[in-house]
Amino acid sequence: MSCGDPHETDCSEVLDHLYEYLDHEMSEGETTKFEEHFGECNPCLEKYGLEQAVKKLVKRCCGHDDVPGDLRSKVLGRIEMIRAGEIRPDAEASRDRDRDEASGGPAKPSESAAKAAKAAKGSEPAKASKAGSEPA
C-alpha cells in the first residue's frame, strides 16, 4: 500500500512496523517519525486506524483470559530469539512438526485445551502427552 507520494519514511516501512507502533514498542524518535508519516499519508493513516480498531475489539472480547506465566515466558523468549536472529520462525515450525511426527502426532486440540485450562486454574498440573517427549 502506498499513496504514491514521496515521504521521508516509506509507506512499506510504516506498514512493516505498524504493530510495534500500536504496541508502543518503538523509541520516541521512531514514534515521532511514524506520527509525521500518518499526518501526510491517508492510506497509512486508514490502515493504522483499522488495525487500532481491531486491536481494541480483540482486547475487549478476548482480553479477560489469563495467560499462564510459563506460556507467556516461553512465547516472549522465542520472540526474542527470532528478533536476535538465533532462530527463524519457519525453522521453529519445522522443528515442532518433526517432533509431533516422531511422537505420533500432536495432541487433539480439545485435549490440549482441556489440559491447559486445568493447569491454568491450578486444579491439575500439566502432564506430558508422551513419556520421554520434550516439553512443547
MITI-496685 format. One record per residue (C-alpha): residue number from 0; residue in one letter; x, y, z. Coordinates in Angstrom, 2 decimals. Example, Ala and Ser with C-alpha at 12.3 -4.5 7.8 and 13.67 -1.06 7.14 Angstrom:
// MITI-496685
(node 0, "A", (12.30, -4.50, 7.80)) (node 1, "S", (13.67, -1.06, 7.14)) 
This chain:
// MITI-496685
(node 0, "M", (0.00, 0.00, 0.00)) (node 1, "S", (1.28, 3.44, -0.84)) (node 2, "C", (-0.29, 6.77, -1.61)) (node 3, "G", (2.24, 7.30, -4.40)) (node 4, "D", (3.69, 10.42, -2.82)) (node 5, "P", (7.30, 10.52, -1.63)) (node 6, "H", (7.71, 10.56, 2.15)) (node 7, "E", (10.71, 10.78, 4.43)) (node 8, "T", (9.60, 7.42, 5.85)) (node 9, "D", (8.48, 4.96, 3.20)) (node 10, "C", (4.96, 3.51, 3.46)) (node 11, "S", (6.32, -0.05, 3.40)) (node 12, "E", (8.48, 0.66, 6.46)) (node 13, "V", (5.50, 2.11, 8.31)) (node 14, "L", (3.29, -0.87, 7.47)) (node 15, "D", (6.03, -3.39, 8.29)) (node 16, "H", (6.38, -1.93, 11.80)) (node 17, "L", (2.77, -0.88, 12.42)) (node 18, "Y", (2.22, -3.31, 15.31)) (node 19, "E", (5.37, -2.14, 17.04)) (node 20, "Y", (3.91, 1.36, 16.86)) (node 21, "L", (0.48, 0.20, 18.06)) (node 22, "D", (2.06, -1.70, 20.96)) (node 23, "H", (4.29, 1.24, 21.96)) (node 24, "E", (7.43, -0.83, 21.34)) (node 25, "M", (9.39, 1.87, 19.49)) (node 26, "S", (11.77, 4.57, 20.52)) (node 27, "E", (10.44, 8.10, 20.86)) (node 28, "G", (12.23, 9.10, 17.64)) (node 29, "E", (10.67, 6.27, 15.65)) (node 30, "T", (7.25, 7.06, 17.10)) (node 31, "T", (7.57, 10.69, 16.04)) (node 32, "K", (8.64, 9.61, 12.55)) (node 33, "F", (5.54, 7.40, 12.23)) (node 34, "E", (3.22, 10.12, 13.53)) (node 35, "E", (4.61, 12.53, 10.94)) (node 36, "H", (4.02, 9.93, 8.24)) (node 37, "F", (0.42, 9.38, 9.34)) (node 38, "G", (-0.09, 13.15, 9.17)) (node 39, "E", (0.79, 13.21, 5.48)) (node 40, "C", (-0.33, 9.78, 4.20)) (node 41, "N", (-4.04, 8.99, 4.31)) (node 42, "P", (-3.78, 5.31, 3.19)) (node 43, "C", (-1.35, 4.54, 6.02)) (node 44, "L", (-3.46, 6.52, 8.48)) (node 45, "E", (-6.53, 4.49, 7.45)) (node 46, "K", (-4.61, 1.21, 7.85)) (node 47, "Y", (-3.40, 2.36, 11.28)) (node 48, "G", (-6.99, 3.23, 12.28)) (node 49, "L", (-8.26, -0.15, 11.12)) (node 50, "E", (-5.56, -2.10, 12.96)) (node 51, "Q", (-6.07, 0.02, 16.09)) (node 52, "A", (-9.82, -0.75, 16.00)) (node 53, "V", (-9.16, -4.49, 15.56)) (node 54, "K", (-6.73, -4.45, 18.49)) (node 55, "K", (-9.31, -2.71, 20.72)) (node 56, "L", (-12.02, -5.17, 19.67)) (node 57, "V", (-9.81, -8.18, 20.42)) (node 58, "K", (-8.86, -6.71, 23.80)) (node 59, "R", (-12.50, -6.07, 24.68)) (node 60, "C", (-13.70, -9.51, 23.58)) (node 61, "C", (-10.74, -11.69, 24.48)) (node 62, "G", (-8.69, -9.71, 26.97)) (node 63, "H", (-10.17, -11.31, 30.07)) (node 64, "D", (-8.39, -14.66, 29.88)) (node 65, "D", (-5.29, -15.03, 32.00)) (node 66, "V", (-2.28, -16.48, 30.23)) (node 67, "P", (-0.24, -18.98, 32.24)) (node 68, "G", (3.07, -17.38, 33.24)) (node 69, "D", (5.21, -20.17, 31.79)) (node 70, "L", (3.46, -19.91, 28.41)) (node 71, "R", (3.95, -16.16, 28.36)) (node 72, "S", (7.65, -16.55, 29.21)) (node 73, "K", (8.12, -19.21, 26.53)) (node 74, "V", (6.45, -17.10, 23.81)) (node 75, "L", (8.40, -13.96, 24.75)) (node 76, "G", (11.62, -15.98, 24.79)) (node 77, "R", (11.01, -17.30, 21.30)) (node 78, "I", (10.14, -13.84, 20.01)) (node 79, "E", (13.44, -12.54, 21.39)) (node 80, "M", (15.33, -15.45, 19.78)) (node 81, "I", (13.72, -14.68, 16.42)) (node 82, "R", (14.48, -10.95, 16.75)) (node 83, "A", (18.10, -11.74, 17.67)) (node 84, "G", (18.40, -13.98, 14.61)) (node 85, "E", (19.11, -17.09, 16.68)) (node 86, "I", (16.22, -18.97, 15.09)) (node 87, "R", (13.96, -18.45, 12.09)) (node 88, "P", (10.17, -18.64, 12.55)) (node 89, "D", (9.88, -21.27, 9.80)) (node 90, "A", (12.64, -23.36, 11.41)) (node 91, "E", (10.71, -23.31, 14.69)) (node 92, "A", (7.55, -24.59, 12.97)) (node 93, "S", (9.53, -27.27, 11.15)) (node 94, "R", (11.11, -28.47, 14.42)) (node 95, "D", (7.69, -28.65, 16.10)) (node 96, "R", (6.25, -30.58, 13.13)) (node 97, "D", (9.17, -33.06, 13.18)) (node 98, "R", (8.73, -33.59, 16.94)) (node 99, "D", (4.97, -34.15, 16.51)) (node 100, "E", (5.56, -36.69, 13.74)) (node 101, "A", (8.12, -38.55, 15.87)) (node 102, "S", (5.76, -38.71, 18.84)) (node 103, "G", (2.76, -39.92, 16.85)) (node 104, "G", (1.23, -36.53, 16.09)) (node 105, "P", (0.10, -33.56, 18.12)) (node 106, "A", (-2.47, -33.90, 20.85)) (node 107, "K", (-6.05, -33.35, 19.80)) (node 108, "P", (-6.99, -29.68, 20.17)) (node 109, "S", (-9.73, -30.49, 22.67)) (node 110, "E", (-7.29, -32.46, 24.85)) (node 111, "S", (-4.69, -29.68, 24.74)) (node 112, "A", (-7.25, -27.03, 25.57)) (node 113, "A", (-8.64, -29.03, 28.47)) (node 114, "K", (-5.16, -29.68, 29.92)) (node 115, "A", (-4.20, -26.03, 29.52)) (node 116, "A", (-7.41, -24.87, 31.20)) (node 117, "K", (-6.92, -27.24, 34.13)) (node 118, "A", (-3.28, -26.25, 34.51)) (node 119, "A", (-4.15, -22.55, 34.37)) (node 120, "K", (-6.73, -22.96, 37.12)) (node 121, "G", (-4.28, -24.96, 39.22)) (node 122, "S", (-6.64, -27.90, 39.58)) (node 123, "E", (-4.27, -30.35, 37.91)) (node 124, "P", (-0.64, -29.98, 36.86)) (node 125, "A", (0.02, -30.21, 33.14)) (node 126, "K", (1.26, -33.64, 32.06)) (node 127, "A", (3.46, -34.53, 29.11)) (node 128, "S", (1.41, -36.18, 26.37)) (node 129, "K", (4.06, -38.86, 25.70)) (node 130, "A", (6.62, -40.31, 28.10)) (node 131, "G", (10.12, -39.12, 27.25)) (node 132, "S", (8.98, -36.37, 24.91)) (node 133, "E", (10.40, -32.91, 25.39)) (node 134, "P", (8.06, -30.11, 26.54)) (node 135, "A", (6.33, -28.16, 23.80)) 
